Amino acid sequence: MTTFATGSTGSHPGQDALTRDALTVLQPGFTGTTAPDWLLRRLGEGLASVGLFGRNITSPEQLSALTAQLRAEHEDVLVAIDEEGGDVTRLEVRTGSSVPGNHALGAVDDVDLTRDVAFALGRRLAECGVNFNWAPSADVNSNPANPVIGVRSFGADPDLVARHTAAYVTGLQAAGVAACTKHFPGHGDTAVDSHLALPRIDADRPLVEARELAPFHAAITAGTRAIMSAHILVPALDPDRPATLSHGILTDLLRGELGYEGLIVTDGMEMRAIAGTYGIEHGSVLALAAGADAICVGGGLADDDTVRRLRDALVAAVRSGTLPEERLADAANRVRALAEWTRRATGGADAGRTDLGEVGLVAARRALSATFAPLPYEPPAQPLYVAAFTPVANIAVGDETPWGVGAELARLLPGTETGTFAGDSAGASALAVAGTRRIVAVVRDEHRHPWMSDALDVLLTTRPDTIVVEMGVPQSPPRGALHVATHGAAGVCGRAAAEAIMGAK
C-alpha cells in the first residue's frame, strides 16, 4: 500500500482515515494541460484517481509529462480517461480517432479484430501513463432513436454485443489498462440523454436480463476490473431510484446475483439525471450507500471546490449515520486494490502486435459497406463539393472533434470544398453553394433527423449522381449513386469512405 504525504487540511496533525477515504473514492477532473496546485495537494491528502478529458491533452508527449507529474505526487494514482475510440476520443480529440468505434467493430463481427483494436488502444494509453479507461460501452442499442449511445454500441443484438464486449475487455487489460465496462445495467433502450435528464427503460425483468445484462455477464466473465453505473431508471429492477443510486441494482443484482467483485464507478455525477434531481453531494452519498465505490465527477465540474464539497458531504454522512463508515472504507479499499492491479499489470506479453494506426485503418475498411445504384458508378475525377448535414452533437461525443470525409477527399482531389448545413432549407442551400460540382452528402443518423432525409430528397431529385456517406447508425435505406455506410464518424472512418468514393478496392 502506498504511503501518502501528510495532509494539509483539518485540525489533525495528519489526514484522518475517514477524510482520506472520502478523498480516495472521488474521481475528479480538472482544466488545463498541467496539474493545478490544488489537485497535487489533494493527491497528497489521499485523492487516488484523476479523470482526463480532451481539454487536458494536446499530444502524447504532453500527456506523458502530465501523468508523470501526477505520479510524482502519488505513485499509485489511477489516471482515468474516457477513450472509447471512434466518436468518443480524448487522445485524438482535435484530429479524430485512429480507430473506429464499437459499432464499426460490431459490423465486422471479428472478435479477434476487436481484441486487437482494444489492445493497441490500451498500449497507446499505457505508453502515455494512463492506466484506467472508462470503456467499453456494453449497451445494446435496441432503440434506434437513442440520442446518446448509437455508434458507441457494438450493435442491437445482445449476443454480438456480449462477445465483443468480452473481447474488448480482454484486449484492453492485456495492455495493462483496466477496463471499465459501461453503462450498467444498460443504456441502449433509452430515448433520453442522461447528460440532460433522467432516462427510463420500461422493459420487463426477463427482457432486461436477456438483453441488457448479457454483455455485462460476458464482461464479468472476461475479468473486467471496473463497471460504470448508468443514471437511468429501470422500474423492473428498482421502481424508485436510478441505477447509480440503487442498492437493489448495484449491490443485490450486480454484486449478489451476477457475482461481480471489482470496482463500481458512477457515471459523471454532474450529469443532469443526478445533479438536477438529487444534487451531486446528496447523490454521491446515496451512490456510495447503494454500493458504488468511486464517484466520477469532472466532465463539467473540475475544480477544488467540487472535491472539497463532496469530501465534506461524505464525511458528514458517515458522522450522521447516513453512510456506514464500513461501506466508505470498503469502497476506498476497492479503489486501492484496482490501483495495485494497474501497478502490477505490465501489458508486455503481446508487444509485437500491430500498432494503433494500422489496425484501426484495417478495421475501418472492413467495417465499410457500399451500395451502388443500378447505373455504372463513375469515380469522381474533378474536385467535389462535400455537403455535411450536421446534427447537434451529444455531450459524450462533443463538438470539438472533426468528422466527415471532406479533408480526406480534399487530399485525394485537391480543390474539393466542404460546407456545413442544417435545418429545413439544408438541401436547397447545399445545391446553391455546390454549383456544378458533384456533391458528396454526408449524414449522421439520417433516421433520427427528418430534415436530413428531406435534404437528401432535394439533392437526389435534382442531382441523382450525388454520393451519400452515412456516418451514424445506418437505419435508413441506402440511396444515391453510391451509398457508403461507415458505422461511425471517427477520422479513420472518413479515410476509408474517401477511398471507397475514389474507387479504391
TILUMNU-921890 format. One record per residue (C-alpha): x, y, z; residue in one letter. Coordinates in steps of 0.5 Angstrom, whole numbers, plus 2048, in hexadecimal, padded with zeros to 3 digits. Layout:
N
((X, Y, Z), A),
...
//
This chain:
505
((800, 800, 800), M),
((802, 807, 7FE), T),
((805, 80C, 804), T),
((802, 812, 803), F),
((804, 819, 805), A),
((802, 81D, 80B), T),
((7FB, 820, 809), G),
((7FB, 828, 80A), S),
((7F3, 829, 80C), T),
((7EF, 828, 812), G),
((7F2, 828, 819), S),
((7F5, 822, 81A), H),
((7FD, 821, 819), P),
((7FC, 81C, 813), G),
((7F6, 81B, 80F), Q),
((7F1, 816, 813), D),
((7EF, 810, 810), A),
((7E8, 812, 80F), L),
((7E9, 818, 80B), T),
((7EF, 814, 807), R),
((7EA, 80F, 805), D),
((7E5, 814, 803), A),
((7EA, 817, 7FE), L),
((7EC, 810, 7FC), T),
((7E5, 80F, 7F9), V),
((7E5, 815, 7F5), L),
((7E7, 815, 7ED), Q),
((7E7, 81D, 7EB), P),
((7E9, 820, 7E5), G),
((7ED, 827, 7E4), F),
((7EE, 82C, 7DF), T),
((7F5, 82D, 7DC), G),
((7FB, 829, 7D9), T),
((7FF, 829, 7DF), T),
((7FC, 827, 7E6), A),
((7FA, 82D, 7EA), P),
((7FD, 82E, 7F1), D),
((7F6, 82C, 7F4), W),
((7F6, 826, 7F1), L),
((7FD, 824, 7F3), L),
((7FB, 826, 7FA), R),
((7F5, 821, 7FA), R),
((7F9, 81C, 7F8), L),
((7FE, 81C, 7FE), G),
((7F8, 81C, 802), E),
((7F5, 816, 800), G),
((7F2, 817, 7F9), L),
((7F3, 811, 7F5), A),
((7F0, 812, 7EE), S),
((7F0, 817, 7E9), V),
((7EC, 818, 7E2), G),
((7EF, 81A, 7DC), L),
((7EB, 81D, 7D6), F),
((7EC, 821, 7CF), G),
((7ED, 827, 7D3), R),
((7F3, 824, 7D6), N),
((7F7, 821, 7D0), I),
((7FB, 824, 7CB), T),
((800, 81F, 7C9), S),
((803, 818, 7CB), P),
((809, 81C, 7CE), E),
((805, 821, 7D2), Q),
((800, 81B, 7D4), L),
((806, 817, 7D7), S),
((809, 81D, 7DA), A),
((802, 81E, 7DE), L),
((802, 817, 7E0), T),
((809, 818, 7E3), A),
((807, 81E, 7E6), Q),
((801, 81A, 7EA), L),
((805, 814, 7EC), R),
((80B, 819, 7EF), A),
((806, 81B, 7F4), E),
((802, 814, 7F5), H),
((806, 80E, 7F1), E),
((7FF, 809, 7F1), D),
((7FB, 80E, 7EE), V),
((7F5, 80C, 7EA), L),
((7F5, 810, 7E4), V),
((7EF, 80F, 7E0), A),
((7EC, 811, 7D9), I),
((7E6, 811, 7D5), D),
((7E9, 80E, 7CF), E),
((7E4, 809, 7CB), E),
((7E8, 80A, 7C4), G),
((7E3, 80C, 7BF), G),
((7DF, 812, 7C0), D),
((7E1, 813, 7C7), V),
((7E8, 814, 7C7), T),
((7EC, 818, 7CC), R),
((7F3, 816, 7CA), L),
((7F2, 819, 7C3), E),
((7EC, 81E, 7C4), V),
((7EF, 823, 7BF), R),
((7F0, 81E, 7B9), T),
((7EB, 819, 7BA), G),
((7ED, 812, 7BC), S),
((7F1, 80D, 7B9), S),
((7ED, 807, 7BB), V),
((7E5, 806, 7B9), P),
((7E1, 806, 7BF), G),
((7DC, 800, 7C1), N),
((7D7, 800, 7BC), H),
((7DC, 7FF, 7B6), A),
((7DF, 7F9, 7BA), L),
((7D9, 7F6, 7BB), G),
((7D7, 7F7, 7B4), A),
((7DE, 7F3, 7B2), V),
((7DC, 7EE, 7B8), D),
((7E3, 7EB, 7B8), D),
((7E5, 7EB, 7C0), V),
((7EC, 7EA, 7BE), D),
((7EC, 7F1, 7BB), L),
((7E8, 7F4, 7C1), T),
((7ED, 7F1, 7C6), R),
((7F3, 7F3, 7C1), D),
((7F0, 7FA, 7C1), V),
((7EF, 7FB, 7C8), A),
((7F6, 7F8, 7CA), F),
((7F9, 7FD, 7C5), A),
((7F5, 803, 7C8), L),
((7F7, 800, 7CF), G),
((7FE, 800, 7CD), R),
((7FE, 807, 7CB), R),
((7FA, 80A, 7D1), L),
((7FF, 806, 7D6), A),
((805, 809, 7D2), E),
((803, 810, 7D4), C),
((802, 80E, 7DB), G),
((7FA, 80C, 7DB), V),
((7F8, 806, 7DF), N),
((7F0, 806, 7DF), F),
((7EC, 807, 7D9), N),
((7E4, 809, 7DA), W),
((7E3, 804, 7D4), A),
((7E0, 800, 7D1), P),
((7D9, 801, 7D0), S),
((7D5, 7FB, 7D1), A),
((7CE, 7FE, 7D0), D),
((7C9, 7FA, 7CB), V),
((7C7, 800, 7C6), N),
((7C0, 7FD, 7C6), S),
((7BD, 803, 7C5), N),
((7BF, 806, 7BE), P),
((7BC, 80D, 7C1), A),
((7C1, 80D, 7C6), N),
((7C5, 814, 7C6), P),
((7CB, 812, 7CB), V),
((7CD, 80B, 7C9), I),
((7CC, 80A, 7C2), G),
((7D3, 808, 7BE), V),
((7D6, 808, 7C5), R),
((7D3, 801, 7C6), S),
((7D5, 7FA, 7C2), F),
((7CE, 7FA, 7C0), G),
((7C7, 7F8, 7C1), A),
((7C8, 7F0, 7C2), D),
((7CA, 7EE, 7CA), P),
((7CE, 7E8, 7C8), D),
((7D2, 7EC, 7C3), L),
((7D3, 7F2, 7C8), V),
((7D5, 7ED, 7CD), A),
((7DA, 7E9, 7C9), R),
((7DD, 7F0, 7C7), H),
((7DD, 7F3, 7CE), T),
((7E1, 7ED, 7D1), A),
((7E6, 7ED, 7CB), A),
((7E7, 7F5, 7CC), Y),
((7E8, 7F4, 7D4), V),
((7ED, 7EE, 7D3), T),
((7F1, 7F3, 7CE), G),
((7F1, 7F9, 7D2), L),
((7F3, 7F5, 7D8), Q),
((7F8, 7F1, 7D4), A),
((7FC, 7F8, 7D3), A),
((7FC, 7FA, 7DB), G),
((7F6, 7FE, 7DB), V),
((7F0, 7FD, 7DF), A),
((7E9, 7FD, 7DB), A),
((7E3, 800, 7DE), C),
((7DD, 7FD, 7DA), T),
((7D7, 801, 7DA), K),
((7D1, 803, 7DB), H),
((7CE, 7FE, 7E0), F),
((7C9, 7FC, 7DF), P),
((7C9, 7FE, 7D8), G),
((7C7, 805, 7D5), H),
((7C5, 802, 7CE), G),
((7BE, 802, 7CE), D),
((7BD, 80A, 7D0), T),
((7BB, 810, 7CC), A),
((7BD, 815, 7D1), V),
((7C5, 817, 7D2), D),
((7C6, 816, 7DA), S),
((7CB, 81C, 7D9), H),
((7C5, 820, 7D8), L),
((7BF, 81D, 7DC), A),
((7BD, 816, 7DF), L),
((7BC, 811, 7DA), P),
((7B7, 80B, 7DC), R),
((7B7, 804, 7D9), I),
((7B0, 800, 7D9), D),
((7B2, 7F9, 7D7), A),
((7B0, 7F4, 7DC), D),
((7B5, 7F0, 7E0), R),
((7B6, 7EA, 7DB), P),
((7B8, 7EE, 7D6), L),
((7BD, 7F3, 7DA), V),
((7C0, 7EC, 7DC), E),
((7C0, 7E9, 7D5), A),
((7C2, 7F0, 7D1), R),
((7C5, 7F5, 7D6), E),
((7C9, 7F0, 7DA), L),
((7CC, 7EB, 7D5), A),
((7D2, 7F0, 7D4), P),
((7D4, 7F1, 7DB), F),
((7D3, 7EA, 7DC), H),
((7D9, 7E9, 7D7), A),
((7DD, 7EF, 7DA), A),
((7DD, 7EC, 7E1), I),
((7DF, 7E5, 7DE), T),
((7E4, 7E8, 7DA), A),
((7E7, 7EC, 7E0), G),
((7E5, 7F3, 7DF), T),
((7E9, 7F7, 7E5), R),
((7E3, 7FC, 7E6), A),
((7DC, 7FD, 7E4), I),
((7D9, 804, 7E3), M),
((7D1, 805, 7E5), S),
((7CC, 809, 7E1), A),
((7C8, 80E, 7E3), H),
((7C2, 80B, 7E1), I),
((7BB, 809, 7E4), L),
((7B9, 802, 7E3), V),
((7B3, 800, 7E6), P),
((7B3, 7F9, 7E5), A),
((7BA, 7F9, 7EA), L),
((7B8, 7FF, 7EE), D),
((7B2, 803, 7ED), P),
((7B4, 809, 7F2), D),
((7BC, 80A, 7F0), R),
((7C0, 80B, 7EA), P),
((7C5, 805, 7EA), A),
((7CB, 809, 7EC), T),
((7C7, 80A, 7F3), L),
((7C4, 804, 7F3), S),
((7C6, 7FF, 7F9), H),
((7C2, 7F9, 7F5), G),
((7C6, 7FA, 7EF), I),
((7CD, 7FC, 7F1), L),
((7CD, 7F7, 7F7), T),
((7C8, 7F2, 7F6), D),
((7C8, 7F1, 7EF), L),
((7CF, 7F3, 7ED), L),
((7D3, 7F0, 7F3), R),
((7CE, 7EB, 7F5), G),
((7CA, 7E8, 7EF), E),
((7D0, 7E9, 7EA), L),
((7D6, 7E8, 7EF), G),
((7DA, 7EE, 7ED), Y),
((7DF, 7EF, 7F2), E),
((7E3, 7F5, 7EE), G),
((7E3, 7FD, 7EF), L),
((7DC, 800, 7ED), I),
((7DD, 807, 7EB), V),
((7D7, 80C, 7EA), T),
((7D6, 810, 7E3), D),
((7D7, 817, 7E4), G),
((7D3, 81A, 7EA), M),
((7D3, 821, 7E7), E),
((7CE, 81E, 7E1), M),
((7C7, 821, 7E2), R),
((7C4, 81A, 7E3), A),
((7C7, 81A, 7EA), I),
((7C9, 821, 7EB), A),
((7C2, 824, 7E9), G),
((7BE, 81F, 7ED), T),
((7C3, 81E, 7F4), Y),
((7C9, 822, 7F3), G),
((7D0, 820, 7F3), I),
((7D1, 820, 7FA), E),
((7CB, 81C, 7FC), H),
((7CB, 818, 7F6), G),
((7D2, 816, 7F8), S),
((7D0, 814, 7FF), V),
((7CB, 810, 7FC), L),
((7CF, 80C, 7F7), A),
((7D4, 80A, 7FC), L),
((7CF, 807, 800), A),
((7CC, 804, 7FA), A),
((7D2, 800, 7F9), G),
((7D7, 805, 7F5), A),
((7DE, 805, 7F6), D),
((7E0, 80B, 7F2), A),
((7DD, 812, 7F1), I),
((7DE, 814, 7EA), C),
((7DE, 81C, 7E9), V),
((7E1, 821, 7E5), G),
((7DF, 820, 7DE), G),
((7DB, 827, 7DF), G),
((7DE, 829, 7E6), L),
((7E5, 829, 7E7), A),
((7E7, 82D, 7ED), D),
((7EA, 82C, 7F4), D),
((7E3, 82F, 7F7), D),
((7E0, 829, 7F4), T),
((7E5, 824, 7F7), V),
((7E4, 827, 7FE), R),
((7DC, 828, 7FE), R),
((7DC, 820, 7FC), L),
((7E1, 81E, 801), R),
((7DE, 822, 807), D),
((7D7, 81F, 805), A),
((7DA, 818, 805), L),
((7DD, 819, 80C), V),
((7D7, 81D, 80F), A),
((7D2, 817, 80C), A),
((7D7, 812, 810), V),
((7D7, 816, 816), R),
((7CF, 817, 816), S),
((7CE, 80F, 815), G),
((7CB, 810, 80E), T),
((7D1, 80D, 80B), L),
((7D4, 807, 80E), P),
((7DC, 808, 810), E),
((7DD, 801, 80E), E),
((7DA, 802, 807), R),
((7DE, 808, 805), L),
((7E4, 804, 808), A),
((7E3, 7FE, 803), D),
((7E2, 803, 7FD), A),
((7E8, 806, 7FF), A),
((7EC, 7FF, 7FF), N),
((7E9, 7FD, 7F8), R),
((7EC, 804, 7F5), V),
((7F3, 802, 7F8), R),
((7F2, 7FB, 7F6), A),
((7F1, 7FD, 7EF), L),
((7F7, 802, 7EF), A),
((7FB, 7FC, 7F2), E),
((7F9, 7F8, 7EC), W),
((7FB, 7FD, 7E7), T),
((802, 7FE, 7EA), R),
((803, 7F6, 7E9), R),
((800, 7F6, 7E2), A),
((805, 7F7, 7DD), T),
((802, 7F5, 7D7), G),
((808, 7F3, 7D4), G),
((806, 7EC, 7D1), A),
((803, 7EE, 7CB), D),
((808, 7F3, 7C9), A),
((809, 7F1, 7C2), G),
((802, 7F2, 7BF), R),
((800, 7F7, 7BA), T),
((800, 7FF, 7BC), D),
((7FA, 803, 7BD), L),
((7FA, 807, 7B6), G),
((7FB, 800, 7B2), E),
((7F6, 7FC, 7B6), V),
((7F1, 802, 7B6), G),
((7F1, 803, 7AF), L),
((7F0, 7FC, 7AD), V),
((7EA, 7FC, 7B2), A),
((7E7, 802, 7AF), A),
((7E8, 7FF, 7A8), R),
((7E5, 7F8, 7AA), R),
((7DF, 7FC, 7AD), A),
((7DD, 800, 7A7), L),
((7D7, 7FE, 7A3), S),
((7D6, 801, 79C), A),
((7CF, 800, 798), T),
((7CF, 802, 791), F),
((7CA, 805, 78C), A),
((7C8, 801, 786), P),
((7CB, 805, 782), L),
((7D3, 804, 781), P),
((7D7, 808, 786), Y),
((7DC, 80D, 784), E),
((7E1, 80F, 789), P),
((7E2, 817, 789), P),
((7E8, 81A, 785), A),
((7E6, 821, 787), Q),
((7E6, 825, 78D), P),
((7E0, 823, 791), L),
((7DB, 827, 796), Y),
((7DA, 824, 79D), V),
((7D4, 826, 7A0), A),
((7D4, 824, 7A7), A),
((7CD, 823, 7AA), F),
((7CF, 824, 7B1), T),
((7CA, 823, 7B7), P),
((7CC, 825, 7BE), V),
((7D1, 821, 7C2), A),
((7CF, 81E, 7C8), N),
((7D3, 81F, 7CE), I),
((7D7, 819, 7CF), A),
((7DA, 81A, 7C8), V),
((7DB, 822, 7C8), G),
((7DB, 826, 7C2), D),
((7E3, 827, 7C3), E),
((7E5, 821, 7BE), T),
((7E5, 822, 7B7), P),
((7E1, 81D, 7B3), W),
((7DF, 81B, 7AC), G),
((7E2, 81A, 7A5), V),
((7E4, 821, 7A3), G),
((7EB, 821, 7A5), A),
((7ED, 81A, 7A2), E),
((7E9, 81C, 79C), L),
((7ED, 822, 79B), A),
((7F3, 81F, 79C), R),
((7F2, 81A, 796), L),
((7EE, 81F, 792), L),
((7F1, 826, 793), P),
((7EC, 82B, 792), G),
((7E7, 828, 796), T),
((7E3, 82C, 79B), E),
((7DE, 82B, 7A1), T),
((7D8, 82E, 7A3), G),
((7D4, 82D, 7AA), T),
((7CD, 82D, 7A9), F),
((7C7, 82C, 7AE), A),
((7BF, 82D, 7AE), G),
((7B9, 82E, 7A9), D),
((7BD, 831, 7A4), S),
((7C3, 82D, 7A4), A),
((7C2, 829, 79E), G),
((7C1, 830, 799), A),
((7C7, 833, 79D), S),
((7CC, 82E, 79B), A),
((7C9, 82E, 794), L),
((7CA, 835, 793), A),
((7D1, 835, 796), V),
((7D4, 82F, 792), A),
((7D2, 832, 78B), G),
((7D4, 82D, 786), T),
((7D9, 829, 78A), R),
((7D7, 822, 78C), R),
((7D4, 821, 793), I),
((7D6, 81C, 799), V),
((7D1, 81D, 79E), A),
((7D3, 81B, 7A5), V),
((7CE, 819, 7AA), V),
((7CE, 816, 7B1), R),
((7C8, 812, 7B4), D),
((7C3, 814, 7AE), E),
((7BE, 810, 7B1), H),
((7BD, 815, 7B7), R),
((7BD, 81B, 7B3), H),
((7B7, 81C, 7AF), P),
((7BB, 823, 7AC), W),
((7C1, 81F, 7AA), M),
((7BC, 81A, 7A6), S),
((7B9, 820, 7A3), D),
((7BF, 823, 7A1), A),
((7C1, 81C, 79D), L),
((7BB, 81C, 79A), D),
((7BC, 823, 797), V),
((7C3, 821, 795), L),
((7C2, 81B, 792), L),
((7BC, 81D, 78E), T),
((7C0, 823, 78B), T),
((7C7, 81F, 78A), R),
((7C6, 818, 78A), P),
((7CE, 817, 78A), D),
((7CE, 819, 791), T),
((7D2, 815, 795), I),
((7D0, 813, 79C), V),
((7D4, 812, 7A2), V),
((7D0, 80F, 7A9), E),
((7D5, 810, 7AF), M),
((7D0, 80E, 7B4), G),
((7CC, 808, 7B5), V),
((7C9, 806, 7AE), P),
((7C2, 805, 7AF), Q),
((7BF, 809, 7A9), S),
((7BF, 805, 7A2), P),
((7C5, 807, 79E), P),
((7C5, 80C, 798), R),
((7C9, 810, 794), G),
((7CE, 80E, 78E), A),
((7D2, 80B, 794), L),
((7D0, 80A, 79B), H),
((7D5, 809, 7A0), V),
((7D4, 807, 7A7), A),
((7DA, 807, 7AB), T),
((7D7, 805, 7B2), H),
((7DA, 80B, 7B6), G),
((7DD, 812, 7B5), A),
((7E4, 811, 7B7), A),
((7E9, 814, 7B3), G),
((7EC, 80E, 7B0), V),
((7E5, 80C, 7AE), C),
((7E5, 812, 7AA), G),
((7EB, 810, 7A7), R),
((7E8, 809, 7A5), A),
((7E2, 80D, 7A2), A),
((7E6, 811, 79E), A),
((7EA, 80B, 79B), E),
((7E3, 808, 799), A),
((7E1, 80E, 796), I),
((7E7, 80F, 791), M),
((7E6, 807, 78F), G),
((7EC, 804, 794), A),
((7EB, 7FD, 794), K),
//
